[in-house]
Amino acid sequence: MARVLLFGPLRDLAGWREKRIEAGSVSALRIALAEADAELGEAISGPGVQVAVDQALVRGDAALSDGSEVAFLPPMSGG
């Protein structure tokens, strides 16, 4: 199972910060999250949302192993 973390407005939208979800890849995880909560599924696929697997940013799909940590990071701004 992957340890899924949500931050900022994604966490607020979902109503949770951390869950364990069975998925073999980031794309499968996105599908599972969208099936459970369509609004969250849309938000995590939105522009600027980044994904980190085991604390390394990934682009596109990535394989997950048992115990992987997957963080969905909302767009950030700063100055």
N, CA, C and O atoms as a GROMACS GRO file, in nm:
protein
  316
    1MET      N    1   0.084  -0.119   0.000
    1MET     CA    2   0.000   0.000   0.000
    1MET      C    3   0.088   0.125   0.000
    1MET      O    4   0.194   0.128   0.063
    2ALA      N    5   0.044   0.225  -0.070
    2ALA     CA    6   0.115   0.352  -0.074
    2ALA      C    7   0.060   0.443   0.036
    2ALA      O    8  -0.060   0.441   0.066
    3ARG      N    9   0.148   0.521   0.092
    3ARG     CA   10   0.110   0.623   0.189
    3ARG      C   11   0.088   0.751   0.109
    3ARG      O   12   0.183   0.804   0.050
    4VAL      N   13  -0.035   0.800   0.105
    4VAL     CA   14  -0.070   0.916   0.024
    4VAL      C   15  -0.085   1.037   0.115
    4VAL      O   16  -0.155   1.032   0.216
    5LEU      N   17  -0.018   1.146   0.078
    5LEU     CA   18  -0.023   1.270   0.154
    5LEU      C   19  -0.080   1.381   0.066
    5LEU      O   20  -0.043   1.394  -0.051
    6LEU      N   21  -0.168   1.460   0.123
    6LEU     CA   22  -0.223   1.578   0.055
    6LEU      C   23  -0.186   1.702   0.134
    6LEU      O   24  -0.183   1.699   0.257
    7PHE      N   25  -0.158   1.809   0.064
    7PHE     CA   26  -0.118   1.932   0.130
    7PHE      C   27  -0.205   2.048   0.085
    7PHE      O   28  -0.265   2.045  -0.022
    8GLY      N   29  -0.211   2.152   0.170
    8GLY     CA   30  -0.280   2.276   0.140
    8GLY      C   31  -0.424   2.258   0.101
    8GLY      O   32  -0.498   2.184   0.168
    9PRO      N   33  -0.467   2.325  -0.007
    9PRO     CA   34  -0.608   2.318  -0.046
    9PRO      C   35  -0.653   2.177  -0.088
    9PRO      O   36  -0.771   2.146  -0.080
   10LEU      N   37  -0.560   2.094  -0.132
   10LEU     CA   38  -0.597   1.956  -0.165
   10LEU      C   39  -0.642   1.882  -0.040
   10LEU      O   40  -0.741   1.809  -0.042
   11ARG      N   41  -0.568   1.902   0.069
   11ARG     CA   42  -0.604   1.842   0.198
   11ARG      C   43  -0.740   1.894   0.244
   11ARG      O   44  -0.824   1.817   0.291
   12ASP      N   45  -0.761   2.025   0.232
   12ASP     CA   46  -0.888   2.084   0.274
   12ASP      C   47  -1.004   2.030   0.193
   12ASP      O   48  -1.110   2.001   0.248
   13LEU      N   49  -0.985   2.015   0.064
   13LEU     CA   50  -1.089   1.964  -0.025
   13LEU      C   51  -1.125   1.820   0.010
   13LEU      O   52  -1.243   1.785   0.016
   14ALA      N   53  -1.025   1.737   0.034
   14ALA     CA   54  -1.049   1.595   0.061
   14ALA      C   55  -1.099   1.570   0.203
   14ALA      O   56  -1.173   1.475   0.228
   15GLY      N   57  -1.059   1.656   0.296
   15GLY     CA   58  -1.097   1.636   0.435
   15GLY      C   59  -1.006   1.538   0.507
   15GLY      O   60  -1.038   1.491   0.617
   16TRP      N   61  -0.892   1.507   0.447
   16TRP     CA   62  -0.792   1.420   0.511
   16TRP      C   63  -0.653   1.461   0.464
   16TRP      O   64  -0.637   1.521   0.358
   17ARG      N   65  -0.554   1.427   0.544
   17ARG     CA   66  -0.416   1.460   0.511
   17ARG      C   67  -0.338   1.337   0.466
   17ARG      O   68  -0.250   1.348   0.380
   18GLU      N   69  -0.369   1.222   0.522
   18GLU     CA   70  -0.292   1.102   0.495
   18GLU      C   71  -0.384   0.980   0.491
   18GLU      O   72  -0.473   0.965   0.574
   19LYS      N   73  -0.360   0.894   0.392
   19LYS     CA   74  -0.433   0.768   0.378
   19LYS      C   75  -0.340   0.664   0.318
   19LYS      O   76  -0.240   0.698   0.255
   20ARG      N   77  -0.372   0.540   0.339
   20ARG     CA   78  -0.301   0.429   0.274
   20ARG      C   79  -0.393   0.373   0.166
   20ARG      O   80  -0.508   0.338   0.193
   21ILE      N   81  -0.340   0.364   0.044
   21ILE     CA   82  -0.420   0.321  -0.070
   21ILE      C   83  -0.338   0.223  -0.152
   21ILE      O   84  -0.218   0.243  -0.173
   22GLU      N   85  -0.402   0.118  -0.197
   22GLU     CA   86  -0.337   0.016  -0.280
   22GLU      C   87  -0.334   0.065  -0.425
   22GLU      O   88  -0.439   0.090  -0.485
   23ALA      N   89  -0.215   0.079  -0.481
   23ALA     CA   90  -0.199   0.119  -0.620
   23ALA      C   91  -0.058   0.084  -0.665
   23ALA      O   92   0.037   0.094  -0.587
   24GLY      N   93  -0.044   0.042  -0.791
   24GLY     CA   94   0.086   0.002  -0.843
   24GLY      C   95   0.160   0.111  -0.916
   24GLY      O   96   0.277   0.096  -0.950
   25SER      N   97   0.090   0.224  -0.940
   25SER     CA   98   0.153   0.335  -1.012
   25SER      C   99   0.083   0.464  -0.974
   25SER      O  100  -0.026   0.464  -0.918
   26VAL      N  101   0.147   0.575  -1.008
   26VAL     CA  102   0.086   0.705  -0.980
   26VAL      C  103  -0.044   0.719  -1.059
   26VAL      O  104  -0.142   0.771  -1.006
   27SER      N  105  -0.047   0.675  -1.184
   27SER     CA  106  -0.170   0.687  -1.262
   27SER      C  107  -0.282   0.603  -1.202
   27SER      O  108  -0.397   0.647  -1.198
   28ALA      N  109  -0.253   0.483  -1.155
   28ALA     CA  110  -0.354   0.400  -1.090
   28ALA      C  111  -0.402   0.465  -0.960
   28ALA      O  112  -0.519   0.455  -0.924
   29LEU      N  113  -0.312   0.530  -0.891
   29LEU     CA  114  -0.349   0.600  -0.768
   29LEU      C  115  -0.442   0.717  -0.798
   29LEU      O  116  -0.540   0.738  -0.728
   30ARG      N  117  -0.411   0.793  -0.903
   30ARG     CA  118  -0.499   0.904  -0.942
   30ARG      C  119  -0.639   0.852  -0.975
   30ARG      O  120  -0.739   0.914  -0.937
   31ILE      N  121  -0.647   0.740  -1.045
   31ILE     CA  122  -0.777   0.682  -1.081
   31ILE      C  123  -0.852   0.641  -0.956
   31ILE      O  124  -0.972   0.670  -0.943
   32ALA      N  125  -0.785   0.574  -0.863
   32ALA     CA  126  -0.849   0.531  -0.739
   32ALA      C  127  -0.901   0.650  -0.659
   32ALA      O  128  -1.011   0.646  -0.605
   33LEU      N  129  -0.822   0.756  -0.651
   33LEU     CA  130  -0.865   0.875  -0.578
   33LEU      C  131  -0.984   0.941  -0.646
   33LEU      O  132  -1.077   0.987  -0.579
   34ALA      N  133  -0.982   0.947  -0.780
   34ALA     CA  134  -1.092   1.008  -0.854
   34ALA      C  135  -1.220   0.927  -0.842
   34ALA      O  136  -1.330   0.984  -0.836
   35GLU      N  137  -1.208   0.794  -0.838
   35GLU     CA  138  -1.326   0.710  -0.821
   35GLU      C  139  -1.389   0.730  -0.684
   35GLU      O  140  -1.511   0.723  -0.669
   36ALA      N  141  -1.307   0.754  -0.584
   36ALA     CA  142  -1.357   0.775  -0.448
   36ALA      C  143  -1.412   0.916  -0.428
   36ALA      O  144  -1.504   0.936  -0.349
   37ASP      N  145  -1.355   1.014  -0.500
   37ASP     CA  146  -1.394   1.155  -0.484
   37ASP      C  147  -1.364   1.228  -0.614
   37ASP      O  148  -1.250   1.266  -0.640
   38ALA      N  149  -1.468   1.248  -0.696
   38ALA     CA  150  -1.450   1.308  -0.828
   38ALA      C  151  -1.389   1.448  -0.820
   38ALA      O  152  -1.307   1.485  -0.904
   39GLU      N  153  -1.429   1.525  -0.722
   39GLU     CA  154  -1.376   1.661  -0.708
   39GLU      C  155  -1.227   1.659  -0.676
   39GLU      O  156  -1.150   1.738  -0.730
   40LEU      N  157  -1.186   1.568  -0.588
   40LEU     CA  158  -1.044   1.554  -0.557
   40LEU      C  159  -0.968   1.504  -0.680
   40LEU      O  160  -0.858   1.553  -0.708
   41GLY      N  161  -1.025   1.409  -0.752
   41GLY     CA  162  -0.962   1.358  -0.873
   41GLY      C  163  -0.934   1.468  -0.973
   41GLY      O  164  -0.828   1.471  -1.036
   42GLU      N  165  -1.030   1.558  -0.988
   42GLU     CA  166  -1.012   1.670  -1.080
   42GLU      C  167  -0.904   1.765  -1.027
   42GLU      O  168  -0.821   1.814  -1.104
   43ALA      N  169  -0.904   1.789  -0.897
   43ALA     CA  170  -0.807   1.882  -0.838
   43ALA      C  171  -0.664   1.830  -0.849
   43ALA      O  172  -0.574   1.907  -0.880
   44ILE      N  173  -0.642   1.700  -0.825
   44ILE     CA  174  -0.505   1.649  -0.830
   44ILE      C  175  -0.453   1.636  -0.972
   44ILE      O  176  -0.333   1.617  -0.993
   45SER      N  177  -0.542   1.648  -1.070
   45SER     CA  178  -0.501   1.645  -1.210
   45SER      C  179  -0.491   1.785  -1.268
   45SER      O  180  -0.463   1.802  -1.387
   46GLY      N  181  -0.515   1.886  -1.185
   46GLY     CA  182  -0.517   2.023  -1.231
   46GLY      C  183  -0.379   2.078  -1.260
   46GLY      O  184  -0.277   2.018  -1.226
   47PRO      N  185  -0.377   2.194  -1.326
   47PRO     CA  186  -0.249   2.257  -1.361
   47PRO      C  187  -0.170   2.296  -1.237
   47PRO      O  188  -0.225   2.348  -1.139
   48GLY      N  189  -0.042   2.271  -1.243
   48GLY     CA  190   0.046   2.312  -1.135
   48GLY      C  191   0.059   2.214  -1.020
   48GLY      O  192   0.146   2.232  -0.934
   49VAL      N  193  -0.027   2.112  -1.014
   49VAL     CA  194  -0.016   2.013  -0.907
   49VAL      C  195   0.101   1.922  -0.937
   49VAL      O  196   0.110   1.864  -1.046
   50GLN      N  197   0.190   1.908  -0.842
   50GLN     CA  198   0.307   1.823  -0.859
   50GLN      C  199   0.294   1.698  -0.772
   50GLN      O  200   0.222   1.697  -0.672
   51VAL      N  201   0.364   1.594  -0.813
   51VAL     CA  202   0.362   1.467  -0.740
   51VAL      C  203   0.504   1.431  -0.701
   51VAL      O  204   0.596   1.437  -0.782
   52ALA      N  205   0.521   1.395  -0.575
   52ALA     CA  206   0.651   1.346  -0.527
   52ALA      C  207   0.634   1.203  -0.480
   52ALA      O  208   0.542   1.172  -0.405
   53VAL      N  209   0.723   1.116  -0.525
   53VAL     CA  210   0.725   0.977  -0.481
   53VAL      C  211   0.853   0.958  -0.401
   53VAL      O  212   0.964   0.979  -0.450
   54ASP      N  213   0.835   0.918  -0.278
   54ASP     CA  214   0.949   0.901  -0.187
   54ASP      C  215   1.037   1.026  -0.186
   54ASP      O  216   1.160   1.017  -0.192
   55GLN      N  217   0.972   1.141  -0.179
   55GLN     CA  218   1.033   1.273  -0.165
   55GLN      C  219   1.111   1.320  -0.287
   55GLN      O  220   1.198   1.407  -0.276
   56ALA      N  221   1.082   1.262  -0.404
   56ALA     CA  222   1.144   1.308  -0.528
   56ALA      C  223   1.032   1.340  -0.627
   56ALA      O  224   0.944   1.258  -0.651
   57LEU      N  225   1.035   1.460  -0.684
   57LEU     CA  226   0.933   1.499  -0.781
   57LEU      C  227   0.938   1.408  -0.902
   57LEU      O  228   1.046   1.374  -0.951
   58VAL      N  229   0.821   1.369  -0.950
   58VAL     CA  230   0.812   1.286  -1.070
   58VAL      C  231   0.723   1.354  -1.172
   58VAL      O  232   0.630   1.427  -1.137
   59ARG      N  233   0.752   1.330  -1.295
   59ARG     CA  234   0.670   1.380  -1.406
   59ARG      C  235   0.608   1.259  -1.473
   59ARG      O  236   0.675   1.157  -1.491
   60GLY      N  237   0.482   1.269  -1.508
   60GLY     CA  238   0.416   1.156  -1.572
   60GLY      C  239   0.388   1.045  -1.472
   60GLY      O  240   0.358   1.071  -1.356
   61ASP      N  241   0.400   0.923  -1.518
   61ASP     CA  242   0.368   0.807  -1.435
   61ASP      C  243   0.494   0.754  -1.369
   61ASP      O  244   0.605   0.773  -1.418
   62ALA      N  245   0.475   0.688  -1.257
   62ALA     CA  246   0.587   0.625  -1.186
   62ALA      C  247   0.534   0.502  -1.115
   62ALA      O  248   0.422   0.502  -1.064
   63ALA      N  249   0.614   0.398  -1.111
   63ALA     CA  250   0.575   0.276  -1.040
   63ALA      C  251   0.584   0.300  -0.889
   63ALA      O  252   0.669   0.374  -0.841
   64LEU      N  253   0.493   0.234  -0.817
   64LEU     CA  254   0.491   0.242  -0.671
   64LEU      C  255   0.518   0.103  -0.615
   64LEU      O  256   0.475   0.003  -0.671
   65SER      N  257   0.587   0.100  -0.505
   65SER     CA  258   0.607  -0.027  -0.435
   65SER      C  259   0.536  -0.019  -0.300
   65SER      O  260   0.493   0.087  -0.258
   66ASP      N  261   0.526  -0.133  -0.236
   66ASP     CA  262   0.463  -0.136  -0.105
   66ASP      C  263   0.540  -0.043  -0.012
   66ASP      O  264   0.661  -0.057   0.005
   67GLY      N  265   0.471   0.051   0.048
   67GLY     CA  266   0.535   0.145   0.139
   67GLY      C  267   0.580   0.275   0.074
   67GLY      O  268   0.635   0.362   0.141
   68SER      N  269   0.556   0.291  -0.057
   68SER     CA  270   0.591   0.418  -0.122
   68SER      C  271   0.513   0.532  -0.058
   68SER      O  272   0.399   0.516  -0.016
   69GLU      N  273   0.578   0.647  -0.051
   69GLU     CA  274   0.511   0.768  -0.004
   69GLU      C  275   0.484   0.855  -0.126
   69GLU      O  276   0.576   0.889  -0.200
   70VAL      N  277   0.358   0.892  -0.146
   70VAL     CA  278   0.319   0.975  -0.260
   70VAL      C  279   0.255   1.102  -0.206
   70VAL      O  280   0.156   1.097  -0.134
   71ALA      N  281   0.314   1.216  -0.241
   71ALA     CA  282   0.261   1.344  -0.196
   71ALA      C  283   0.210   1.423  -0.316
   71ALA      O  284   0.279   1.437  -0.417
   72PHE      N  285   0.088   1.474  -0.303
   72PHE     CA  286   0.031   1.563  -0.404
   72PHE      C  287   0.048   1.705  -0.351
   72PHE      O  288  -0.002   1.739  -0.244
   73LEU      N  289   0.120   1.787  -0.429
   73LEU     CA  290   0.155   1.920  -0.386
   73LEU      C  291   0.083   2.023  -0.471
   73LEU      O  292   0.097   2.024  -0.593
   74PRO      N  293   0.005   2.111  -0.409
   74PRO     CA  294  -0.069   2.211  -0.486
   74PRO      C  295   0.027   2.314  -0.546
   74PRO      O  296   0.142   2.323  -0.505
   75PRO      N  297  -0.021   2.389  -0.644
   75PRO     CA  298   0.062   2.494  -0.702
   75PRO      C  299   0.107   2.589  -0.590
   75PRO      O  300   0.032   2.620  -0.498
   76MET      N  301   0.230   2.633  -0.601
   76MET     CA  302   0.284   2.722  -0.497
   76MET      C  303   0.317   2.858  -0.558
   76MET      O  304   0.355   2.869  -0.674
   77SER      N  305   0.300   2.958  -0.475
   77SER     CA  306   0.340   3.091  -0.516
   77SER      C  307   0.421   3.151  -0.402
   77SER      O  308   0.416   3.104  -0.289
   78GLY      N  309   0.493   3.249  -0.433
   78GLY     CA  310   0.574   3.311  -0.328
   78GLY      C  311   0.645   3.432  -0.380
   78GLY      O  312   0.634   3.469  -0.497
   79GLY      N  313   0.716   3.492  -0.295
   79GLY     CA  314   0.786   3.611  -0.339
   79GLY      C  315   0.900   3.642  -0.249
   79GLY      O  316   0.971   3.740  -0.272
   0.00000   0.00000   0.00000
